Amino acid sequence: MAGFPSPSQDYTTAEIDLSEHLMPNRASTYLVRARGHSMTGAGIWDGDELVVDRSIRPQHGHVVIAVLDGELTVKRLSIHADGRVVLSSENPAYPDIAVPSLSDLRVWGVVTVALHHVSRTS
């Protein structure tokens, strides 16, 4: 629901620390800017800032920052029962990347938040 909030409902005297809210593990968290359109289905748009936590163990289904054979990418990690690893796009216009067994794959962290600006009309 969007509309005019009641000031009495939303009034608070407590300060909000966005760093604490967005980065509970500050020592292991960094920001990276997304480029491209392959993850729009996950709500990640070109130019978004991504909050990435290196302390989270990457698991099947996580959106990760990965380096595959020297190429940086943001994809959903898919780990299959037979051991195959796929870096999946969240846009049907972009192919998934099946990771060959002899490739150098490194996960640099799990994306926890995508920050983007709200469009405005002038």
LOFI-953567 format. One record per residue: residue in one letter; residue number from 1; x, y, z of N, C-alpha, C in turn. Coordinates in nm, 4 decimals, decimal comma, padded with zeros to 6 digits. Atoms other than C-alpha are relative to their C-alpha. Layout:
# residues N
  residu  num      n_px      n_py      n_pz     ca_px     ca_py     ca_pz      c_px      c_py      c_pz
       a  NUM         X         Y         Z         X         Y         Z         X         Y         Z
...
This chain:
# residues 122
  residu  num      n_px      n_py      n_pz     ca_px     ca_py     ca_pz      c_px      c_py      c_pz
       m    1   00,0847  -00,1160   00,0000   00,0000   00,0000   00,0000   00,0896   00,1227   00,0000
       a    2  -00,0732  -00,1264   00,0035   00,1323   00,3427  -00,0885  -00,1002   00,1131   00,0096
       g    3   00,0874  -00,1145  -00,0193  -00,0227   00,6688   00,0135   00,0603   00,0887   00,1049
       f    4  -00,0497  -00,0877  -00,1048   00,0081   00,9338   00,2786   00,0009  -00,0735   00,1324
       p    5  -00,0040   00,0645  -00,1322   00,1283   00,7809   00,6038  -00,0471   00,0971   00,1063
       s    6   00,0389  -00,0819  -00,1139  -00,0086   00,9042   00,9282   00,1254   00,0348   00,0787
       p    7  -00,1202  -00,0367  -00,0760   00,2623   01,1050   01,1068   00,0054  -00,0656   00,1368
       s    8  -00,0013   00,0612  -00,1333   00,1539   00,9563   01,4392   00,0419  -00,1462  -00,0055
       q    9  -00,0371   00,1408   00,0126   00,2073   00,6019   01,3098   00,1486  -00,0173  -00,0288
       d   10  -00,1374   00,0164   00,0459   00,5510   00,6604   01,1615   00,1029   00,0796   00,0793
       y   11  -00,0930  -00,0834  -00,0750   00,7046   00,8969   01,4138   00,0842  -00,0861   00,0930
       t   12  -00,0886   00,0736  -00,0890   01,0063   00,7595   01,5923   00,1108   00,0940   00,0458
       t   13  -00,1096  -00,0824  -00,0509   01,2732   00,9144   01,8076   00,1335  -00,0725  -00,0121
       a   14  -00,1239   00,0769   00,0115   01,5270   00,6359   01,7536   00,0678   00,0306  -00,1331
       e   15  -00,0747  -00,0181   00,1230   01,8023   00,6910   01,4991   00,0116  -00,1338  -00,0713
       i   16  -00,0150   00,1202   00,0798   01,8324   00,4427   01,2174   00,1417  -00,0039  -00,0540
       d   17  -00,1350   00,0185   00,0513   02,1814   00,3153   01,1425  -00,0088  -00,0959  -00,1190
       l   18   00,0128   00,0837   00,1185   02,1611   00,1914   00,7844   00,1163  -00,0966  -00,0148
       s   19  -00,1146   00,0913   00,0062   02,5095   00,0431   00,8056  -00,0267  -00,1249   00,0834
       e   20   00,0308   00,1143  -00,0874   02,3979  -00,1763   01,0947  -00,1098  -00,0865  -00,0615
       h   21   00,1128   00,0717   00,0586   02,0773  -00,2699   00,9138   00,0411  -00,0765  -00,1268
       l   22  -00,0362   00,0600   00,1286   02,2349  -00,3429   00,5732   00,1254  -00,0859   00,0045
       m   23  -00,1275   00,0708  -00,0069   02,5745  -00,4742   00,6855   00,0258  -00,0509   00,1414
       p   24  -00,0215   00,0500  -00,1360   02,5504  -00,6773   01,0070   00,1408  -00,0549   00,0221
       n   25  -00,1375   00,0501  -00,0090   02,8954  -00,8249   00,9325   00,0921   00,0970  -00,0729
       r   26  -00,0725  -00,1079   00,0682   03,0786  -00,5017   00,8487   00,1394  -00,0398  -00,0462
       a   27  -00,1384   00,0350   00,0346   03,4288  -00,6505   00,8480   00,0077  -00,0867  -00,1250
       s   28  -00,0029   00,0897   00,1157   03,3318  -00,8969   00,5750  -00,0937   00,0458  -00,1116
       t   29   00,0972  -00,0495   00,0956   03,0961  -00,6764   00,3735   00,0604   00,1093  -00,0874
       y   30  -00,0437  -00,1046   00,0920   03,1641  -00,4653   00,0663  -00,1128   00,0313  -00,0979
       l   31   00,0974  -00,0407   00,1010   02,9694  -00,2852  -00,2071   00,0616  -00,0150  -00,1380
       v   32  -00,0423   00,0091   00,1397   02,9901  -00,3470  -00,5798  -00,1153   00,0522  -00,0857
       r   33   00,1039  -00,0522   00,0884   02,8030  -00,1769  -00,8648  -00,0280  -00,1012  -00,1109
       a   34   00,0416   00,0944   00,1038   02,6067  -00,4038  -01,0984   00,0028   00,0685  -00,1371
       r   35   00,0028  -00,0458   00,1383   02,6451  -00,3652  -01,4737  -00,0680  -00,1071  -00,0833
       g   36   00,0669   00,0935   00,0893   02,4167  -00,5259  -01,7270  -00,1412  -00,0313   00,0452
       h   37   00,1420   00,0286  -00,0188   02,0704  -00,6761  -01,7370  -00,0300  -00,1478   00,0247
       s   38   00,0217   00,1447  -00,0123   02,1201  -01,0487  -01,6736  -00,0690  -00,0423   00,1293
       m   39   00,0583   00,0383  -00,1292   01,9816  -01,0388  -01,3163  -00,1271   00,0781   00,0347
       t   40   00,1194  -00,0806  -00,0266   01,6674  -00,8256  -01,3564  -00,1110  -00,0812   00,0670
       g   41   00,1013   00,0849  -00,0636   01,4482  -01,1201  -01,2529   00,0211  -00,0163   00,1498
       a   42  -00,0306   00,0043  -00,1430   01,6203  -01,1109  -00,9139  -00,0093   00,1391   00,0619
       g   43   00,0117  -00,1360  -00,0509   01,5545  -00,7374  -00,8804   00,1300   00,0766  -00,0002
       i   44  -00,1295  -00,0680   00,0116   01,9096  -00,6373  -00,9721   00,0042   00,0663  -00,1370
       w   45   00,0043  -00,0795   00,1220   01,9221  -00,3592  -01,2304   00,1366   00,0609  -00,0275
       d   46  -00,1234  -00,0654   00,0408   02,2053  -00,1985  -01,4238   00,0207   00,1258   00,0840
       g   47  -00,0322  -00,1157  -00,0824   02,3727   00,0534  -01,1923  -00,0304  -00,0156   00,1475
       d   48   00,0278   00,0223  -00,1420   02,2460  -00,0918  -00,8633   00,1288  -00,0214   00,0774
       e   49  -00,1089   00,0333  -00,0900   02,4819  -00,1059  -00,5690  -00,0405  -00,1265   00,0746
       l   50   00,0278   00,1283  -00,0647   02,5009  -00,4578  -00,4272   00,0796  -00,0099   00,1290
       v   51  -00,0655   00,0260  -00,1273   02,5782  -00,5318  -00,0643   00,0391  -00,1478  -00,0021
       v   52  -00,0536   00,1359   00,0129   02,7997  -00,8414  -00,0607   00,0669  -00,0383   00,1315
       d   53  -00,0541   00,0476  -00,1273   02,8832  -01,0443   00,2503   00,0864  -00,1231  -00,0249
       r   54  -00,0934   00,1114   00,0189   03,1914  -01,2656   00,2357  -00,0075  -00,1033   00,1126
       s   55   00,0056   00,0935  -00,1126   03,1127  -01,4287   00,5725  -00,1095  -00,1057  -00,0182
       i   56   00,1069   00,0971   00,0252   02,8079  -01,6127   00,4338   00,0536  -00,1094  -00,0915
       r   57  -00,0443   00,1137   00,0822   02,8877  -01,9592   00,3019  -00,0941  -00,0126  -00,1199
       p   58   00,0856   00,0082   00,1190   02,7617  -01,9688  -00,0600  -00,0676  -00,1365  -00,0092
       q   59   00,0786   00,1225   00,0126   02,4865  -02,2248  -00,1089  -00,0872   00,0074  -00,1243
       h   60   00,0907   00,0082   00,1138   02,2575  -02,3404  -00,3866  -00,1128   00,1020   00,0169
       g   61   00,1077  -00,0982  -00,0019   02,0149  -02,0609  -00,4706   00,0429   00,1407   00,0376
       h   62  -00,0482  -00,1335  -00,0342   02,2243  -01,7709  -00,3411   00,0399   00,0770  -00,1261
       v   63  -00,0574  -00,0869   00,1027   02,3003  -01,4764  -00,5672   00,1399   00,0340   00,0482
       v   64  -00,1395  -00,0146  -00,0409   02,6781  -01,4490  -00,5650   00,0774   00,0897  -00,0961
       i   65  -00,1022  -00,0629   00,0827   02,9653  -01,2416  -00,6911   00,1029  -00,1093  -00,0244
       a   66  -00,0900   00,1101   00,0334   03,1778  -01,4961  -00,8741   00,1032   00,0466  -00,1025
       v   67  -00,1025  -00,0200   00,1010   03,4985  -01,4923  -01,0716   00,0227  -00,1358  -00,0644
       l   68  -00,0174   00,1243   00,0748   03,5080  -01,7599  -01,3385   00,1072   00,0223  -00,1049
       d   69  -00,1143  -00,0133   00,0913   03,8418  -01,7936  -01,5181   00,0351   00,1467  -00,0238
       g   70  -00,0410  -00,1398   00,0070   03,9194  -01,4289  -01,4407  -00,1097   00,0984  -00,0356
       e   71   00,1118  -00,0873   00,0369   03,5773  -01,2903  -01,5430  -00,0953   00,0150   00,1170
       l   72   00,0902  -00,0306  -00,1115   03,3680  -01,1199  -01,2733  -00,1443  -00,0028  -00,0482
       t   73   00,1416   00,0059   00,0359   02,9944  -01,1881  -01,2767  -00,0872  -00,0053   00,1252
       v   74   00,1014   00,0146  -00,1049   02,6800  -01,1707  -01,0622  -00,1015  -00,0989  -00,0547
       k   75   00,0929   00,1039   00,0461   02,4672  -01,4841  -01,0936  -00,0560  -00,0755   00,1201
       r   76   00,0545   00,0886  -00,1024   02,2504  -01,7249  -00,8971   00,0774  -00,1315  -00,0065
       l   77  -00,0785   00,1226  -00,0088   02,4535  -02,0239  -00,7801  -00,0923  -00,1211   00,0014
       s   78   00,0768   00,1249   00,0067   02,3064  -02,3598  -00,8813   00,0972  -00,1166   00,0127
       i   79  -00,0845   00,1173  -00,0233   02,4708  -02,6710  -00,7396  -00,0896  -00,1226  -00,0127
       h   80   00,0839   00,1166   00,0280   02,3253  -02,9921  -00,8806   00,0488  -00,1229   00,0762
       a   81  -00,0303   00,1220  -00,0768   02,3158  -03,3319  -00,7090   00,1173  -00,0771  -00,0592
       d   82  -00,1102   00,0731   00,0637   02,5610  -03,4736  -00,9637   00,1324   00,0770   00,0054
       g   83  -00,1218  -00,0772  -00,0167   02,8173  -03,2063  -00,8696   00,0185   00,1119  -00,1006
       r   84  -00,0111  -00,1089   00,0970   02,7606  -02,9792  -01,1695  -00,0321   00,1335   00,0667
       v   85   00,0237  -00,1358  -00,0499   02,7772  -02,6069  -01,0937  -00,0389   00,0867  -00,1192
       v   86   00,0477  -00,0904   00,1042   02,5830  -02,3545  -01,2984  -00,0173   00,1376   00,0621
       l   87   00,0251  -00,1381  -00,0389   02,5871  -01,9769  -01,2675  -00,1171   00,0459  -00,0856
       s   88   00,1239  -00,0236   00,0724   02,2303  -01,8903  -01,3604  -00,0359   00,1468  -00,0083
       s   89   00,0515  -00,1339   00,0212   02,1021  -01,5680  -01,5096  -00,1444   00,0055   00,0475
       e   90   00,1393  -00,0206  -00,0393   01,7701  -01,4220  -01,3963  -00,0700   00,0854  -00,1054
       n   91   00,0602  -00,0669   00,1139   01,6770  -01,2946  -01,7406   00,0108  -00,0985  -00,1156
       p   92  -00,0050   00,1024   00,1055   01,5794  -01,5348  -02,0210   00,0799   00,0409  -00,1236
       a   93  -00,0783  -00,0457   00,1147   01,7673  -01,3199  -02,2748   00,1491  -00,0305   00,0163
       y   94  -00,1411   00,0280  -00,0285   02,0980  -01,4229  -02,1113   00,0170  -00,1470   00,0354
       p   95  -00,0187   00,1431  -00,0271   02,2359  -01,7773  -02,1047   00,0583  -00,0253   00,1391
       d   96  -00,0657   00,0463  -00,1218   02,3276  -01,9650  -01,7903   00,1423  -00,0427  -00,0371
       i   97  -00,1387   00,0396   00,0232   02,6939  -02,0529  -01,7495   00,0250  -00,1311   00,0728
       a   98  -00,0377   00,1284  -00,0588   02,7717  -02,4210  -01,6943   00,1500   00,0059   00,0264
       v   99  -00,1407  -00,0119  -00,0371   03,1024  -02,4251  -01,5066   00,0710  -00,1315  -00,0306
       p  100  -00,0759   00,1225   00,0300   03,3420  -02,6777  -01,6639   00,0822  -00,0427   00,1214
       s  101  -00,0653   00,0538  -00,1192   03,5104  -02,9051  -01,4088   00,1426   00,0524   00,0211
       l  102  -00,1371  -00,0474  -00,0156   03,8620  -02,7697  -01,4756   00,0104   00,1526   00,0065
       s  103  -00,0008  -00,1462  -00,0064   03,7602  -02,4037  -01,4532   00,0415   00,0487   00,1380
       d  104  -00,0341  -00,0649  -00,1259   03,8830  -02,1656  -01,1860  -00,1197   00,0851   00,0413
       l  105   00,1178  -00,0711  -00,0504   03,5657  -02,0593  -01,0014   00,0260   00,0410   00,1438
       r  106  -00,0129  -00,0521  -00,1363   03,5902  -01,8363  -00,6960  -00,1223   00,0849   00,0296
       v  107   00,1142  -00,0805  -00,0428   03,2936  -01,6954  -00,5089   00,0525   00,1046   00,0967
       w  108  -00,0501  -00,1118  -00,0807   03,3753  -01,3528  -00,3664  -00,0997   00,0460   00,1042
       g  109   00,0962  -00,0347  -00,1029   03,0604  -01,3319  -00,1554  -00,1430  -00,0177  -00,0470
       v  110   00,1437   00,0162   00,0246   02,6836  -01,3570  -00,1310  -00,0646   00,1383   00,0008
       v  111   00,0729  -00,1269   00,0076   02,4671  -01,0645  -00,2409  -00,1169  -00,0067   00,0973
       t  112   00,1081  -00,0015  -00,0996   02,2348  -00,9721   00,0460  -00,1024   00,1092  -00,0265
       v  113   00,0895  -00,1128   00,0250   02,0839  -00,6420  -00,0723   00,0382   00,0638  -00,1330
       a  114  -00,0223  -00,0808   00,1197   02,0429  -00,4559  -00,4015  -00,0608   00,1373   00,0259
       l  115   00,0458  -00,1373  -00,0217   02,0182  -00,0792  -00,3644  -00,0159   00,0682  -00,1348
       h  116   00,0181  -00,0745   00,1236   01,8652   00,1154  -00,6489  -00,0879   00,1216   00,0234
       h  117   00,0752  -00,1240  -00,0106   01,7236   00,4591  -00,6999  -00,1369  -00,0171  -00,0626
       v  118   00,1358   00,0032   00,0523   01,3538   00,5011  -00,7563  -00,0074   00,0986  -00,1164
       s  119   00,0150  -00,0867   00,1167   01,2699   00,6433  -01,0981  -00,0875   00,1187   00,0354
       r  120   00,0866  -00,1151  -00,0195   01,1253   00,9860  -01,1064  -00,0275   00,0648  -00,1336
       t  121   00,0362  -00,0709   00,1226   00,9484   01,1842  -01,3709   00,0144   00,1487   00,0248
       s  122  -00,0145  -00,1435  -00,0175   01,0140   01,5489  -01,4300  -00,1063   00,0761  -00,0748
